[in-house]
Amino acid sequence: MKKIICLLSVLMLSMLAACASGENDLSVVEILPASAFTPAKGSPYEGTDDSLNYWTLPMDITDEAAVWEVLMQPVTVLDRGKGYSEKSQIVVRSEPDSKSAGVGTVTCITQGVHVLEEGEEWTLIECYSSSFHDSPILNWNKLVQGYVPTKYLKTTVPNQKYGIVVDKLTQRLYLFMDGKLFSTLLVSTGLSNAKQPYNETRSGEFLLTSAVGTFKSDNLRCGYAIRFNDGDLLHEVPYTLMRDGKSKDYKKCEAKLGTKASHGCIRVQRKKTPEGVNMYWLWENRVKNTKMLIWEDWQGRQITVPPDDMLLYADDGNDGTYHSQDHCYADSSRTEPYAAFTYAELDTEPYAGLTRCQYCTPALRKAEIEAINEVYAPGGDHDPVLTEALKTCPRKLKK
């Protein structure tokens, strides 16, 4: 396996905390295996499906065989038929009745759903609610279970050439080809705020469909955009035009790659990985209905700290960065390999002042990983803004 599959990507044994009642009681921490964290975690139907699919797949990027199998599986979507597109949504109902309350929304054509019980007229499904600011039901990225008309169910076979996983915990895009993890890229998924809780990128199983190209978002321009969920697109990290009207300035948004920063879209690095992959590569090699899995950053998930003996690389000429591989597009003209050193040495001289390369996605420093894990510690809340917004949801926006 290539060195780019650094152990930063490995999900450590995760934990959940349960606080005992009483002011002076100690917290009890239960250590759970990584298999406890699946996209259907917390569902009342969790454990009832014994097949391997998106909903039962542990969020472990190192299990390449299982991830590849899921990426190649057919997807169950909802399709109203002629006149409706991937920007149309269907309300998920609390009961098998069109007059019952809505619990969430699902986007047609592109968003996969988990079929729990198929009936003649109504089918019980679960999905992450794809509520946007103008959706009929506002329930931001909540894992919901409910009913949709059975007549809308449709099975789509995804592209069998390659597939994509986006993990909101690690803020990485993992490109799989021919059954193997081929390359890893930095991304930025959605960052919610009090006024825009819908900025959170919705988790789930999606199909890449329409090639949108370049679009504007306020003063930002986003290139090579491909639609995957209504108004959310996979696109290159945004840029602004400089005064000459031609030159592109990526600095502001590029510096945020590897952290949440977008309005719901998935921003992808423009700099080539050692395998030559970037957003432009994804655009040039796009195939309609390529499957993309988006993993939820469940509280309690943790990023493992790499072992001390894991190798990293640095330019002996001191270019100021450290790398995951001994060759990198950071210096494409260089023919000699970078000098190797160990992860244990990263915080010692002469490596302590090096910054992380934005091409080859090397591991974060131990202190950086520990800071992320503290935010996602068992019993905490990594997104209190979204939690507060969900207290009033789902509510009807319009009849």
Residue pairs with C-beta under 8 A, 6 or more apart in sequence:
1 180
1 181
2 181
2 274
2 275
2 325
3 311
3 324
3 325
3 326
4 183
4 184
4 273
4 274
4 275
4 324
4 325
4 360
4 361
5 61
5 62
5 181
5 184
6 184
6 306
6 310
6 324
6 361
6 362
6 363
7 304
7 306
7 307
7 310
7 363
8 170
8 303
8 304
8 306
8 361
8 362
8 363
8 364
8 369
9 61
9 62
9 167
9 170
9 172
9 174
9 184
10 60
10 61
10 62
10 304
11 34
11 37
11 59
11 60
11 61
11 169
11 301
11 302
11 303
11 304
12 34
12 302
12 303
12 304
12 305
13 31
13 32
13 33
13 34
13 302
14 31
14 32
14 33
14 34
14 36
14 37
14 300
14 301
14 302
14 378
15 29
15 30
15 31
15 32
15 300
15 302
15 377
15 378
16 29
16 30
16 32
16 36
16 300
16 378
16 379
17 27
17 28
17 29
17 30
17 300
17 377
17 378
17 379
18 27
18 28
18 29
18 30
18 379
19 25
19 27
19 28
19 379
20 26
20 27
20 28
27 379
29 378
32 300
34 58
34 59
34 60
35 58
35 60
36 58
37 58
37 59
37 298
37 300
37 301
38 46
38 55
38 56
38 57
38 58
38 59
39 54
39 55
39 57
39 59
39 128
39 143
39 203
39 204
39 205
39 293
39 295
39 296
40 46
40 49
40 55
40 56
40 114
40 126
40 143
41 143
41 296
41 298
42 143
43 55
43 126
43 143
43 145
44 145
45 116
45 126
45 145
48 116
49 55
49 56
49 114
49 116
50 56
52 66
52 69
52 70
53 70
53 73
53 114
54 70
54 73
54 112
54 114
54 204
54 205
54 293
55 114
55 126
57 66
57 67
57 70
57 293
58 66
59 167
59 169
59 295
59 296
59 298
59 301
60 66
61 67
61 165
61 167
61 174
61 181
64 176
64 179
64 180
64 181
65 179
67 163
67 165
67 174
67 176
67 181
67 293
68 163
68 176
68 179
68 180
70 293
71 158
71 163
71 164
71 165
71 176
71 291
71 293
72 158
72 160
72 163
72 291
73 158
73 291
74 155
74 156
74 157
74 158
75 112
75 155
75 156
75 157
75 158
75 205
75 207
75 291
76 112
76 113
76 114
76 115
76 153
76 154
76 155
76 156
77 108
77 109
77 110
77 111
77 112
77 113
77 153
77 154
77 155
77 156
77 207
78 90
78 106
78 108
78 109
78 111
78 113
78 148
78 152
78 153
78 154
79 108
79 109
79 152
79 154
80 88
80 90
80 108
80 152
84 108
84 109
85 108
85 109
86 107
86 108
86 109
86 110
86 209
86 210
86 227
86 230
87 107
87 230
87 231
88 107
88 108
88 109
89 105
89 106
89 107
89 108
89 130
89 135
89 136
89 230
90 105
90 106
90 108
90 148
90 149
90 152
91 102
91 104
91 105
91 136
91 137
92 102
92 103
92 104
92 105
92 106
92 125
92 127
92 129
92 137
92 144
92 145
92 146
92 147
92 148
93 100
93 101
93 102
93 103
93 122
93 146
93 147
93 148
94 100
94 101
94 102
94 103
94 146
94 147
95 101
95 147
96 119
96 121
96 122
96 124
96 147
97 122
97 147
100 147
101 394
102 136
102 137
102 146
102 394
102 396
103 129
103 137
103 139
103 144
103 145
103 146
103 394
104 127
104 128
104 129
104 130
104 131
104 137
104 139
104 142
104 144
104 146
104 394
105 129
105 130
105 131
105 135
105 136
105 137
105 139
106 113
106 125
106 127
106 129
106 130
106 148
107 130
107 229
107 230
108 152
109 207
109 209
110 206
110 207
110 208
110 209
110 227
110 228
110 229
110 230
111 127
111 130
111 204
111 205
111 206
111 229
112 127
112 204
112 205
112 206
112 207
113 125
113 126
113 127
113 148
114 125
114 126
114 127
115 123
115 124
115 125
115 153
116 123
116 124
116 125
116 126
116 145
117 123
117 124
118 124
118 150
118 153
119 150
120 150
121 149
121 150
121 151
122 147
122 148
122 149
122 150
123 147
123 148
123 149
123 150
123 153
124 145
124 146
124 147
125 145
125 146
125 147
125 148
126 143
126 144
126 145
126 146
127 143
127 144
127 204
128 141
128 142
128 143
128 144
128 202
128 203
128 204
128 296
129 137
129 139
129 140
129 141
129 142
129 143
129 144
129 202
129 394
130 202
130 204
130 229
130 230
131 137
131 138
131 139
131 140
131 141
131 198
131 393
131 394
132 198
132 230
132 231
132 264
133 196
133 198
134 397
135 397
136 396
136 397
136 398
137 393
137 394
137 395
137 396
137 397
138 198
138 393
138 394
138 395
138 397
139 390
139 393
139 394
140 192
140 197
140 198
140 200
140 386
140 389
140 390
140 393
141 200
141 201
141 202
141 203
141 296
141 386
142 390
142 393
142 394
143 296
156 207
156 289
157 289
158 207
158 289
158 290
158 291
159 287
159 288
159 289
159 290
159 291
161 177
161 287
161 290
162 175
162 176
162 177
162 178
162 182
162 285
162 287
162 290
163 176
163 290
163 291
163 292
163 293
164 173
164 174
164 175
164 176
164 208
164 282
164 290
164 291
164 292
164 293
165 173
165 174
165 176
165 292
165 293
165 294
165 295
166 172
166 173
166 174
166 187
166 189
166 201
166 266
166 292
166 293
166 294
166 295
167 174
167 295
167 297
168 189
168 201
168 203
168 260
168 294
168 295
168 296
168 297
169 295
169 297
169 301
169 303
169 372
169 376
170 303
171 186
171 187
171 188
171 189
171 257
171 258
171 259
171 260
172 184
172 185
172 186
172 187
172 258
172 361
173 184
173 185
173 186
173 187
173 266
173 268
174 181
174 183
174 184
175 181
175 182
175 183
175 184
175 185
175 277
175 282
176 182
182 275
182 277
183 273
183 274
183 275
183 277
184 273
184 361
185 268
185 269
185 273
185 277
185 278
185 279
185 361
186 257
186 258
186 268
186 269
186 358
186 361
187 257
187 258
187 266
187 267
187 268
187 269
188 237
188 253
188 256
188 257
188 258
188 259
188 260
188 261
188 262
188 266
188 267
189 201
189 260
189 262
189 266
189 267
189 294
190 199
190 200
190 201
190 232
190 260
190 262
190 263
190 264
190 265
191 199
191 200
191 260
191 261
191 262
192 198
192 199
192 200
192 383
192 385
192 386
192 389
193 199
193 385
194 385
194 388
194 389
196 263
197 385
197 386
197 389
197 390
198 264
199 262
199 263
199 264
200 264
200 383
200 386
201 232
201 262
201 264
201 265
201 266
201 294
202 229
202 232
202 264
202 294
203 294
203 295
203 296
204 229
204 294
205 291
205 292
205 293
205 294
206 228
206 229
206 291
206 292
206 293
206 294
207 228
207 288
207 289
207 290
207 291
207 292
208 226
208 227
208 228
208 234
208 286
208 288
208 289
208 290
208 291
208 292
209 226
209 227
209 228
209 288
209 289
210 226
210 227
211 225
211 226
211 283
211 286
212 225
212 226
212 227
212 233
212 235
213 223
213 224
213 225
214 221
214 222
214 223
214 224
214 225
215 221
215 222
215 225
215 233
215 235
216 222
217 238
217 263
219 240
220 238
220 239
220 240
220 253
221 238
221 239
221 240
221 241
221 248
222 233
222 235
222 236
222 238
222 265
222 267
223 235
223 236
223 239
223 279
223 280
223 283
224 235
224 236
224 279
224 280
224 282
224 283
225 233
225 234
225 235
225 236
225 265
226 233
226 234
226 235
226 282
226 283
226 286
227 233
228 234
228 266
228 292
231 264
232 264
232 265
232 266
233 265
233 266
234 265
234 266
234 268
234 279
234 282
234 292
235 265
235 266
235 267
235 268
235 279
236 267
236 268
236 270
236 278
236 279
236 280
236 283
237 250
237 253
237 254
237 257
237 267
237 268
237 269
237 270
237 279
238 250
238 253
238 267
239 248
239 249
239 250
239 253
240 248
240 249
240 252
241 247
241 248
241 249
242 248
242 249
250 270
253 261
253 267
254 269
254 270
254 358
257 267
257 269
257 358
258 361
261 267
266 294
268 278
268 279
268 282
269 278
269 279
269 358
269 359
270 278
270 279
270 280
271 278
271 329
271 330
271 358
271 359
272 278
272 281
272 329
272 359
273 329
273 359
273 360
273 361
274 324
274 325
274 327
274 328
274 329
274 359
274 360
276 329
297 376
297 382
299 376
299 377
299 378
299 379
299 380
299 381
299 382
300 376
300 377
300 378
301 376
302 373
302 376
303 364
303 369
303 372
303 373
304 369
305 366
305 369
305 370
306 343
306 363
307 343
308 342
308 343
308 344
309 342
309 343
309 344
310 342
310 343
310 363
311 340
311 341
311 342
311 343
312 322
312 323
312 324
312 340
312 341
312 342
312 343
312 346
312 351
312 362
312 363
313 322
313 323
313 324
313 325
313 326
313 328
313 337
313 338
313 339
313 340
313 341
314 321
314 322
314 323
314 338
314 339
314 341
314 351
314 354
315 321
315 331
315 334
315 338
315 339
316 338
316 339
318 350
319 330
319 331
320 353
320 354
320 355
321 330
321 354
321 355
321 356
321 357
322 346
322 351
322 354
322 355
322 356
322 357
322 362
323 330
323 338
323 357
323 359
323 360
323 362
324 357
324 360
324 361
324 362
324 363
325 338
325 360
326 337
326 338
326 340
327 334
327 337
327 338
328 338
328 357
328 359
328 360
329 359
329 360
330 357
330 358
330 359
330 360
341 351
343 363
345 351
346 352
346 354
346 365
346 366
347 365
347 366
347 367
356 362
356 364
356 365
363 369
364 372
375 382
376 382
381 387
